[in-house]
Amino acid sequence: MSALRKICVRVTRRDRRRNLDILKELDIHRDIVQVLQTRRLTYFGHVTRTVSDRYPQLLLYGYTHGRRPKGRPRKKWLDNIRDDCKEMGVTIYDASQLDRYK
């Protein structure tokens, strides 16, 4: 938010202007859900591009043996990734190949 305050002609915290007012002035419309989806997909791409013997990669594609408890299955992190990809119109393969710095 501090970068947006600097863009908005040197507005500081002492000016007591709300963050929402600055976002409206700069005409920025960001939804928190979209921010979380893009960050989650960015981290997913980072994890999938790492070496296969690192812990994040092992945990992402690993499998635990045994039985799950009764009831509804718990939602996994990869299920959230699938939902985010479906909503954004991107395949999981494309999401794993996305580069943050492009």
C-alpha positions in Angstrom: 0.0 0.0 0.0 2.9 2.3 0.6 3.9 2.1 -3.0 0.4 3.2 -4.0 0.6 6.1 -1.6 3.8 7.3 -3.3 2.2 7.0 -6.7 -0.6 9.1 -5.5 1.5 12.3 -5.3 3.4 11.7 -2.0 0.5 10.8 0.3 1.8 9.7 3.6 0.3 8.0 6.6 0.2 11.4 8.4 -2.3 12.6 5.8 -4.8 10.2 7.4 -6.3 9.1 4.1 -7.9 5.7 4.0 -6.5 2.9 1.8 -9.9 2.5 0.1 -9.9 6.2 -0.9 -6.4 5.8 -2.4 -7.5 2.7 -4.3 -10.6 4.5 -5.6 -8.5 7.5 -6.7 -6.1 5.3 -8.6 -9.0 3.3 -10.0 -7.8 0.0 -8.8 -10.3 -2.8 -8.3 -8.8 -5.9 -6.6 -10.7 -8.6 -5.0 -9.0 -10.5 -2.2 -10.1 -13.8 -3.7 -8.3 -13.1 -6.9 -5.2 -12.0 -5.1 -5.2 -15.3 -3.1 -5.7 -17.3 -6.3 -2.9 -15.8 -8.1 -0.5 -16.1 -5.2 -1.5 -19.8 -4.7 -1.0 -20.5 -8.4 2.3 -18.7 -8.4 3.5 -20.8 -5.5 2.2 -23.9 -7.2 4.3 -23.1 -10.2 7.3 -22.5 -8.1 6.9 -25.8 -6.3 6.4 -27.9 -9.4 9.6 -26.4 -11.0 11.8 -27.4 -8.1 13.9 -30.5 -7.9 11.9 -33.6 -7.3 13.7 -34.7 -4.1 12.8 -31.4 -2.2 10.2 -31.6 0.6 7.5 -29.4 -1.0 7.5 -31.5 -4.1 7.4 -34.7 -2.1 4.5 -33.4 -0.1 2.6 -32.2 -3.1 2.8 -35.5 -5.0 3.3 -37.9 -2.1 0.9 -40.5 -0.9 0.2 -41.7 2.6 -0.9 -45.3 3.1 -3.7 -46.2 5.3 -7.3 -45.4 5.7 -9.0 -42.1 6.0 -11.6 -41.4 8.7 -15.3 -41.7 8.0 -17.2 -38.8 6.5 -16.6 -36.3 3.9 -13.0 -36.3 2.5 -10.9 -33.3 3.6 -10.1 -30.8 0.9 -6.5 -31.0 -0.2 -4.3 -28.1 -1.4 -4.2 -29.6 -4.9 -8.1 -29.4 -4.9 -7.9 -25.7 -4.3 -5.4 -25.4 -7.2 -7.7 -27.3 -9.5 -10.6 -25.0 -8.5 -8.5 -21.9 -9.1 -7.3 -23.1 -12.5 -10.8 -23.9 -13.5 -12.1 -20.5 -12.5 -9.2 -18.7 -14.2 -9.5 -20.8 -17.4 -6.0 -22.3 -17.0 -5.0 -26.0 -17.1 -2.9 -27.4 -14.2 0.0 -28.0 -16.6 -0.1 -24.3 -17.7 -0.3 -23.1 -14.1 2.8 -25.2 -13.3 4.7 -23.6 -16.2 3.7 -20.0 -15.4 6.6 -17.8 -14.5 6.1 -14.9 -12.1 8.6 -12.7 -13.8 7.2 -12.7 -17.3 
